Amino acid sequence: MALEIPQIVDLASAFYGSSVLFAALECDLFTAIKEEPTPTIEALVARTQLSPRGLTLLLDAAVAIGLLTKTEGVYGLTPAAALTLVKNAPHDLTRAITYNRDVYQAWGKLTQLVKTGAPVEAPDLHLGDDPERTRRFALSMHARAMAIGQAVVPHLHLPKGAKVLDLAGGPGAYAFLMAKADPMLTCDTYDLPAIATIAKEITAPYADRITCHAGDYHTDTWPEETYDVVTLFGCLHQEAPEMIVDILKRAYAALRPGGLVYVLDMMTGPDHTTPPFSALFAVNMALTTEHGWVFSDAELASWCQAAGFTDFTAAPVPPPMPHMLARAKKA
């Protein structure tokens, strides 16, 4: 739907709101408001040691955009903020949103991407070169994957006691959730060395059934006809089509006859413009990775077929993110 003039002005100012959210999270204000008996500006200044003027401006802006309430000088959490923006809340998104903050500067260089077609920052910054950035990235992805995975894993039709190959498994959230759901399941999860180290920490409660390997699915091969299931969750949107087919072919070889491959990812419609979040996320990936984009479910179907898979299906998964879950079978 085409934007009207007032909506264009709102769009141009949209970063105001995200900046308020990022600053409030960086100062842990939502947790402070939750824990303070009477969260007036005076009480919050005493608790946080922030500037009275700066804190007042930030809190009032958070009220204006609907993150907080304010009644007779007392600030409060909206229901959504209480659920997602307080540390250890039921649907804690504080770590997940850290990723958005970390790519904020990259979005400011979008014109550079348009002129060059190349990412505006080195992908290795968050994949090992910068240890602090890598850890923040891994923990952000873990928080996001835990939120998505709790909705997705129940929809996986895994055989009881399945042997799973989890490729580009990140910090191990999906391996953790699959092992939790089935006490007989075993999983080999692979990712780059810096990420695999963090995955070992996260999956430690299931260390007897989850093995975290340092590897690279661009070049790795795995034992043939060994696994019941291969999972590729939230990773293929950073790959070129020919690499996706290559990865799928090697995954096919690792599966036993009748085995399944599952792909969970952001996907678009055939024209790559809908849903809007997926189209914007394609830009985000291009800003930070060499081949980043978002593909359509129809494109994925053709790549699975080229790799030898049959019986391809794809369907949306429940919120919070507009992902699709695809499945295909080895004959």
C-alpha positions, 0 to 999 in steps of 0.5 A: 500500500502506497504511503501518504505524505504524513506517513512519509514524514513518520518514516523519515523520523522512525529512527528516533523511536529505535534510538530511544529503545536502544538507549533505554535498554543500554541503561537497563531502564525497564528493569529499573522501573520494574524493580523500583517501588515508586519509579519517579524521576528522582527515584530512578536518578538515585538508582541509575546515577544518570543525568536528571535532565537526560533521563527525563527526556529519554523516559518521556520520549519512551512514554510518547512512543508507547514503551512506558506509561506516566501517571502523576510523575510515576513511570510504569511499564506497558504490558508489552514492555513488561513481557519483553524488555525487562531482563529475564522477563517471560519473553525477554528480547533484550539480548535479541534487540542488541543485534539491531543496535549493533547494525545501526551504524551499518544502516547509516551507510546504505548509500555505500552499499547501493553504489558498490554492491558490497557489505559496508562492514566486514562480516568477520567482525561478528564471527570471530575477529572482534571477540566482544562483538562476536559474543554479543552477536551470538547471545543475541542470536541465541535469544532470538532463536530461543523465542522462535524455536519454542514455537518451531520445534514442536512442528518438527516431525523428528523420529524418536531418538533421531540423529540430527546434523545441525549446520550453522547451528549458531550458539546451539539454541535449536540443538538445545531445544530439540534435545530437551524435547526428546531425551533420546535425540543426539545432535552434531552441531557445526559452526565457526570456531568462535561461535562453536565455543559459545555453543558449548557453554549454552548446550552444556546441560545436554553435553552427553547428547549434543556435540558442538563442532568447529567447522564451516559448512561452505567446505565441510563434508559429513559421514554419508548416510549417517543422519536422520535429519539435517537442519539449516536454521536461519543461515541460508539467507547469507549465501548465494544460490549456487552455494545453497545448492552445494550445501544442500547436496552435501546435506543430502549425502549425509542423510540416510534414505528417507531422511529429512532436511528442514530449512527455517528462514526468512522468505519472501514472495516471488517478487521479493517485496513481501512481506515488508519485514523480509524485504527490509531484512534482505537489505540488512543482510547485504549490509553485513554479509557478502552474499546476504539477501532473502530468497523466496520459498519457490526458489528454495524449492527449486534448489532442494530439487536440484540437490535431489530432494523430493516432497518439498513443503513450506509453511509460515511458522507462528510469531514472533518473526515472519519465518517459514519452515520448509521440509524436503525428503531424501528418496 
